[in-house]
Amino acid sequence: MEKEMYLKIEKYMLSCMNDGAHDRQHIYRVLYTALDLTEGYVVDKDALIAAAMLHDIGRDAQFKDQACDHAIVGSEMAYEYLLSIGWDIKRASHVKACIGTHRYRSSNPPVSIEAKILFDADKLDATGTMGIARTLMYNGIVSRPLYSVNEEGNVSSGVIENEPSFFHEYSWKLKNVYDKFYTSKAKIIADGRRKAGIDFYESMYNEVDAVHKKGAFLLLEAII
């Protein structure tokens, strides 16, 4: 990609990024990782770079309205923008397809190698300690709790559906993302980060579970 084109796309991307958990550094990490994952594949790097740079530009729309799918909104925004700066319909459509299929929770999986690489690069940023940190940050932004407690006073592990919390996000996404990669290199990178994520969750769960179990017993003794 010519530098002038890259700078145009970068400027547009920067104007769209307002979510602290999906900030410009997340975009650069995904871009750099995507380029690293191209090893051994024949890839349209211009399309991949554009898709990586623009894959989260729909986040603001989803933040304002949770019914919006940022991947779909962002893919349309990217398509229109690329056409406006001179991209032809075929290549702009390719970028649109890559962005539209990058979500983890989606029934629309990536098809092209560029789309699969973008998916893997984005999901790698949800692994290990970075995945934990970004999830905690995002949950804070949308006011979700770290965990929930059931009617019996026990700390929920997060496996119950429709129970938004950090523990829920870990149990439904972060724990399972390691088995969802398309490229062999992404699988190797993810596997190297898996233990850090497991250790954090288990340590945090054990800490709060111990506090609630002992605290509830002590409270019963203290209340007359």
N, C-alpha and C positions, 0 to 999 in steps of 0.2 A: 504494500500500500504506500502511495506517495505521502510524504510527510504532511503536505498541505491538507490532504484529505483526512488524514488521521487527526490533525489538530481541529478541523471543523467538527468531526464527530465527537471528539473529546470535549470541546466547548459545549456542544449541545447536551451531552451526557451530564456534565457538571451542573448545567442549569436545571436539571431535573432531579438531582439527588438531595433529598431532605430527610431521609430516614437514617438515624444513627447506626442502626444494625445493618443497613444495606447502603453504606456510604461509599464515597469514591475509592477508599482503600479496598473495600470488598470488590469493587469493579476491577481495580488493577490486579488484585490477587487472582481473580477469576481469569482475567486476560493472560497474565503471565503463566498460570497453570495450564490454560488451554493451549498456549503455544508449546509448552513443554510436552503436552500429551500428543502433539502431532507427530512425534517421532515414529517412523515406521509406516505412516499413512500418507496417501496422496490427498492433500487438503487444499481447498480454496482458502488461503490465508486471509485474503481481503474480506471475504464473507465472514470468516470466523472472528476476525478482529472486530468487525462492525457489530456482530451479534454479541460478542462478549462485552463490548463497551456499552451497548444499548439494552442489554437483557433485563435490567431492572428499572427502566425509565417509567414504567407504569406503576411503580410502587406507591407513589403519592396518591394516585386515584384509588388504589385498594385501601390505603390507610384512611382515606376520607370516607370510603364506602366499602365495607367488608364484603359486600355482595359482588364487587368487581374482582375479576381475575387479572392480577397484574401482568401475567404472561400474555394474555390475549390483548389487553389494553396496550401494553408496551410493544407488542409485535405490530399492531396497527400504527402506533406512533412512529416506530422505527421505519416502517415501510413508507409512510408519507414523507418522513424527513429525508430519507435516502433518495427518493424520487426528486425532492425539491433541490437537492444538491448535485443532480446529474446522473444518479445511478439508473441503469435500465431496469425495466419491470422484472425481468427474469432474475437478476441478482438481488434486487430489493425483495422479491418474493421469497428467495432462498433464505435471506436473513430473517425475514418475517417468520418463516416456518421454524427456523432454529430457535428463535425467541419464544414462539408460541408453544414449544414442546419442552421447555427447560424445567418445568415445575416437578417437584417430587410427587406431590399428590395430584396426579392427573391421569385420566384415561386416554390421553393422547401422547403416546411415547415418541421419542425422537426417531427419525428414520435415516437421514443422511449422516455421514461420518462427522460433518461439521456440527450437526445438531447433537450427536452423541457426545462429542468432545466437550461442547458447551455444557451439556447436562452434567457430565462427570466433573468438570472444573468447578461448576457452581456447587455441586454436592460435596466436593472435597472440602469446601469452606464451611461445611456443616459437620465435619468430623473432628475428633480430638478435642483439645482445649479450645480451639477457635470456635468450633461448633457450640460448645457449652457457653462460652462467653457471649457470642452473638445472640444465642437464644435467650439468655438471661437479660441482655440489653433490650431485645425486642419485647419481651414480656413486660419489662418495666415501662416501655413506651406505651403499650396498649393496656397497662394496668392489670395484668394477670398475676396471680399469686405464685409463689414458689411451689406450693403444694396445697392439697386440701386434706381435710380430716373428715372421716365418715361419722355416721350417727353414733357409732360405738366409741368414738374418740380415738380411733386408730388412724395413723397417717396413711393416706392412699399412696400406693406405689405409682399411680398414674395410668394403670392399665384400663381403667373404666373409661368408656367412650363419653364424649361430650362433657369432659371435666377439665376445662382449660387451665393449665398450670405448667410450670417448668417440668415437673415430674411427668405430666401427661405428654408433653412434647418430646421428652426423652424416650418414653416408652413406645410412642407411636411413630416417631421419625428418627431421632438421633441414634437410637439403638439399632435400628433396622437399615439405615442408609448404607451401611458397609457392604451389604449384599446386593446393591442396586446399580453397580457400575457397569459400563459397557466396555471400556478399554482396559487392557491388562495392566498397563502402567498405573492407572487410577486405582485399580484394585490393590496393587502392591502398596501404594502410598497410603491408602485408607487403612489397610490392615496394620500398618506401622503406627497409626494413630489411635486404633481402637481401644487399647488398654487404658490410655489416659482418660478417655471419655467414660469408660466403665468405672474406673477407680473414683472419679469425681462424683458420679451419681451415687454409687454405693456408699461412699463415705458420707455424703450429705444426707442420704436417706437414713443411715444408721444413727447419725447425730441427732436429727430432729425426731426420729422415732423414739430414741432413748429419752429425750427431753419430755415428750408427751406422755409416755408410759409412766415414768417416775413422777412427773409433775402431777398427773391426774390422781395418782395414789396419795401423794402428799397433800393435795387439796382436799381430798375426802377426809383425811385425818384432821385437817385444820378447821374444817367447817363443822360447827356444832349444831 
